[in-house]
């Protein structure tokens, strides 16, 4: 275990705490303390998502357990956020939206697993990186929307409800497009692999001579 792995583990351990914050009555909901605490925890966990990978590469501490735990932590955090939002704020996150977003995560994980077994990797695309930013905005605004439809900050009004709706729909669009992008990248590489295998195969022709000639000394007299 090293520092990047401990950071990844902290993200995994934050999942049950995040769920507890949204479901517990310990936090007063009168002034939005529950929503603020859950949002802050999700933002902090999302920051560690990039931090652990950066430290692992910079310090040369990329390990097998880290490669296993990092995507697991990501999937747990996303699934926990959107499943809990279906119950916490169904007006913004209905069940079918959660199914699309979580299903996309499982699809990409499956494609990467097959790619690894075939000896190649699928790099994170720019759409995948954009999806992470949109994910943070959509989850945080959907949580805050549970208590505030808008924030009045001095002379300015921050439309929480409008931003939450736009972010969730944009999240759905980015999830679908990035899933297609990953599938196209996967299919092109797996198709190339299959073509290389076919080219390496030598044709095996089984032929049989119609008449087998015997040596002269054993040929029958005619």
N, C-alpha and C positions, 0 to 999 in steps of 0.2 A: 504493500500500500504506500502511496505517496500523496503529496498535497493535491494534485489534480483529482485523484480518485476520492479523496476525502471531500473535496468540493462537490463532486458528482453525487456522493452519498448524502451530502446535506440537502441536495435537491430532491432526492428520493424521500428523505425523512420529512421534507416540508410538505409533501402531498397529504398525509393524514392530518397535519396541522391545518393546512388550507381548508380541507373538508370540514374539520371541526369548527373552524372560525365561521364558516358560512351556515352551519347547522346548529351551533350552540347558542343558547340564550344567555351565556355569560357576558357577552358584549352587549351593551345597551344599543338598541336600534334607534333611540330617540334622536341622536345627533349624527347618526351615520358612522359610529365608531367601528361597527362590524365591517361595513363596506370598505372603510379606509384601511383597516388592518389587513383584510384579505387582499386588497389591491396592492398594498405595499409588499406583502409576502410574495405575491405572484411576480411582481416586478423584480424583486430581489432574486427569486429563483430563476427568472429568465436571464438575468445578467450572468449568473453562474453558468448558464448553458454555454455561453461563448468563452467565459473565463477559464473553465477547466481544460477545454481543448487548446486554447492559446498557451497556457502554462505547460501542458504536456508536450506540445511541439517545441516550445522555446527551450525547455529544460531537458529535452530528450527523454521524457518519462512516459512515452506512449507504451501502454501495457495491454495485454490481452483482456484483463479484467476491466480496464478502463474502456476498451472498445466494446465490451459487452454492456457495461453499466450506463454509459453515456446515452445511447439510443433508448435504453430501457427507461431511464429517468425522463427523457423528453416525452416519450409516449405516455408514461404515467401522468405527467403533469398536464398534458393536453387533454387526455381522457378525463382526468379528475375535474379539470376546469369546466369543460363543456357538459359533462354529465351532471355536475352539480348545478350548473346554470339552467339546465332544463327544468329543475325543480325550483331553483332560487329565483329565477326571472324568466319564466316561460314566455312572457310577452315579447321578449327580445330574442331568446334562443329556444325555438321549438325543437321537438325531438328530432325531426328529420334533418335539421341543420347539423345537429350534433352527430348524427349517423354519417353524414357526408364527410365532415371534417375528420372524425375518428377513423372512418373507413379509409380515407386517403392515407393516413399514417400507417395503417396496417398494410395497405397495398405497396407503399414505397419500401417498407421494411421487408416485405416478401420479395420484391424485385431485387433489393440489395443482397438478400440472403442467397437467392439463386445465382446472382452475378458472382458473389464471392465463391460459391461452389464451382463455378465455371472458370475461375481464375482471373476475373477482371472486376473493376470497381465502377460504380456510378457516382461521379462527383456531384456535390451539391450545386444546383444551378442557381442563377440569380433569382429566379422565381421562388426557389426554396428559401433563400435568404429574405426576400421580400415578405414571404409568408410568415416568417418569424416576427417581423416588425408589426405586420397587420394583426397577428395573433395577440400580441401584447396589448395593442390598442383596443381590439375588440373585446377581449376578456375583461380588461380593467374598466372600460366604459360600460359594459353590460353589468358589471357588479355595482358600479356607482349609480347606474340608472335605477337600481332597485330602490334607492332612497331619494335621489335628486333627478328631476327632469331637466334642470338647468342650474348652473352656478352663476350667481351674480357676484362678479369680482369688480368692485368699484363701479365705473360707468359701463363696464363690459358685461355681456351675458354669454356664458359658455354653454352652448346647447348640448348637454350630455345625452339626452334621448336621441336627438338627430344623429349625433356622431356615432352613438352605439349602433343604431340601425344601419347606417352606411358602412360602418366597419365590419359588422357581422356579414352583410351581403357581399362586401368586397372580399372578406375572408373566404366565403363559399366559392366565389369566382376564382380567386387565386389558388385555392385548394384543388379545384377541378382542373384548371389549366396546368398547374405544376404536376399533377398526377399524370396527365397526358404527356407532358414533357419528359418526365422520368420514364414512362412506358416506351416512348419513341426512342430515347437514348438506350434503354435496355434492349429493345427489339433489334436495333441496328447492330449492336455489339454481339448479341447472341446469334443473329443471322450471319454475321461475319465469321464467328467461331464455327458455326455449322458448315459454312462454305470451305473454310480451311481444313476441316476434318475430311470433307468429301474429296478435296484435292490431294490430301495426303494418302488416301486409300489407294492401293494398287488393285487393278482389276484382276480377278482370279477367274481364269477360263478353264473349265474342265472339258478336255477334248479326249476322244477315244478313236484310235485308228480303226478303220473298218477291217483291215486285214493285217494281222500281225505277222511280220516276216520272221521265219526261223533261220537260224544259221544254216549254211549249206550242208554241214555234216549231219544235221538232224532232219533235213527236209525229206519227205517221203518220195519214193520212186514213182515217177509218173509213166 
